[in-house]
Amino acid sequence: MYRIVLEVIAIQIALYPSFSNQINQDKILRDLPKLLREISDYAKIGYSIRTSLERIDLRNVGLEKVTIKVINNIRKKNCTRRRNES
């Protein structure tokens, strides 16, 4: 009996990183319509996608923390790219 319980626990521990990654990807996927709606509002005004991502107020959109981290990483990469171009 204990052996089966230990095997189940070992399998759960081994699969947790991939399960956690899958949950985070699902959260980002659920936030995409909100994010695209905000980007399209700025695109109608004439901003590019990169500039739209910089101008979006992430606190008021209602995005998950994981999605906010991804957008902040994009913003950081965009800032370093602009510095390198100068």
MIFIKE-463445 format. One record per residue: y, z, x of N, C-alpha, C in turn. Coordinates in steps of 0.1 Angstrom, whole numbers, padded with zeros to 4 digits, always signed. Example, Ala and Ser with C-alpha at 12.3 -4.5 7.8 and 13.67 -1.06 7.14 Angstrom:
% residues 2
-0057+0078+0132-0045+0078+0123-0033+0078+0132;-0022+0071+0128-0011+0071+0137+0000+0079+0129;
% end
This chain:
% residues 86
-0012+0000+0008+0000+0000+0000+0013+0000+0009;+0013+0009+0019+0024+0010+0027+0026-0003+0035;+0015-0009+0039+0016-0022+0046+0023-0033+0038;+0020-0034+0026+0027-0044+0017+0042-0041+0016;+0045-0028+0014+0059-0024+0013+0067-0027+0026;+0060-0024+0037+0067-0027+0050+0068-0042+0052;+0058-0050+0048+0060-0065+0049+0071-0070+0041;+0072-0065+0028+0083-0069+0019+0096-0066+0025;+0098-0054+0031+0110-0050+0037+0113-0058+0049;+0103-0061+0057+0106-0070+0069+0110-0084+0065;+0104-0089+0055+0108-0102+0050+0122-0102+0045;+0126-0092+0037+0140-0091+0032+0150-0090+0043;+0147-0082+0053+0156-0080+0065+0157-0094+0072;+0146-0101+0073+0147-0114+0081+0155-0124+0073;+0154-0124+0060+0161-0134+0052+0175-0130+0048;+0179-0118+0050+0193-0114+0046+0204-0122+0052;+0204-0126+0065+0215-0134+0070+0217-0148+0062;+0206-0154+0060+0206-0167+0053+0210-0165+0038;+0206-0154+0032+0209-0151+0018+0224-0148+0017;+0229-0140+0027+0244-0137+0027+0252-0149+0029;+0248-0158+0038+0255-0171+0040+0255-0179+0028;+0244-0180+0020+0243-0187+0008+0253-0182-0002;+0254-0169-0003+0263-0162-0013+0277-0166-0010;+0281-0165+0003+0295-0169+0007+0298-0183+0004;+0288-0192+0007+0291-0206+0004+0292-0209-0011;+0285-0201-0020+0287-0202-0034+0300-0198-0039;+0305-0187-0032+0319-0182-0036+0329-0193-0032;+0328-0199-0021+0338-0209-0017+0337-0221-0026;+0325-0225-0030+0323-0236-0040+0329-0233-0053;+0328-0220-0058+0334-0217-0071+0349-0217-0070;+0355-0214-0058+0369-0214-0056+0376-0228-0054;+0367-0238-0051+0373-0251-0049+0381-0257-0060;+0378-0256-0073+0386-0261-0083+0400-0255-0083;+0401-0242-0081+0414-0235-0080+0422-0240-0068;+0416-0241-0057+0422-0246-0045+0427-0261-0046;+0418-0269-0052+0422-0283-0054+0434-0285-0063;+0434-0276-0074+0445-0276-0083+0458-0273-0076;+0458-0263-0067+0470-0260-0060+0474-0271-0050;+0465-0277-0043+0468-0287-0034+0473-0299-0042;+0468-0302-0054+0473-0314-0061+0487-0311-0066;+0491-0299-0069+0505-0296-0073+0514-0299-0062;+0511-0296-0050+0519-0299-0038+0519-0314-0035;+0507-0320-0037+0506-0334-0034+0515-0342-0043;+0516-0338-0055+0525-0345-0065+0539-0345-0060;+0543-0334-0053+0557-0333-0048+0558-0342-0036;+0547-0345-0029+0548-0354-0017+0543-0347-0004;+0538-0335-0005+0533-0329+0007+0519-0334+0011;+0515-0334+0024+0502-0337+0028+0492-0326+0025;+0480-0328+0027+0470-0318+0024+0472-0306+0034;+0474-0309+0046+0476-0298+0056+0488-0290+0053;+0499-0296+0050+0511-0289+0046+0509-0281+0033;+0502-0287+0024+0499-0280+0011+0491-0267+0014;+0481-0268+0023+0473-0256+0026+0482-0245+0033;+0492-0249+0040+0501-0240+0046+0510-0233+0036;+0514-0240+0026+0524-0235+0017+0518-0228+0005;+0505-0229+0003+0499-0222-0009+0499-0207-0006;+0503-0199-0016+0503-0185-0016+0490-0180-0020;+0481-0176-0011+0467-0173-0014+0466-0161-0022;+0475-0152-0022+0474-0139-0029+0475-0141-0044;+0483-0152-0048+0485-0154-0063+0475-0164-0069;+0467-0170-0061+0458-0180-0066+0445-0174-0072;+0441-0163-0067+0429-0156-0071+0417-0161-0065;+0417-0163-0052+0406-0168-0044+0398-0156-0038;+0385-0158-0035+0377-0148-0029+0381-0146-0015;+0377-0135-0009+0381-0132+0005+0375-0142+0015;+0363-0147+0012+0356-0156+0021+0364-0169+0021;+0369-0174+0010+0377-0186+0009+0390-0185+0016;+0396-0173+0015+0409-0170+0021+0407-0171+0037;+0396-0165+0041+0393-0166+0056+0391-0180+0061;+0385-0188+0053+0383-0203+0057+0396-0210+0057;+0405-0207+0047+0418-0214+0047+0426-0209+0059;+0426-0196+0062+0434-0191+0073+0429-0197+0086;+0416-0199+0088+0411-0206+0100+0416-0220+0100;+0417-0227+0089+0422-0241+0089+0437-0240+0093;+0444-0231+0088+0458-0229+0091+0460-0227+0106;+0452-0218+0112+0453-0215+0126+0450-0228+0135;+0440-0235+0131+0437-0247+0138+0448-0258+0137;+0454-0258+0125+0465-0267+0123+0477-0264+0132;+0480-0251+0133+0491-0246+0141+0489-0249+0156;+0477-0247+0161+0474-0250+0175+0474-0265+0178;+0470-0273+0168+0471-0287+0169+0485-0292+0171;+0494-0286+0163+0508-0290+0163+0514-0286+0176;+0510-0274+0182+0516-0270+0195+0511-0279+0206;+0499-0284+0205+0494-0293+0215+0500-0306+0215;+0504-0311+0203+0511-0324+0201+0525-0323+0207;+0531-0312+0207+0546-0311+0211+0547-0312+0226;
% end
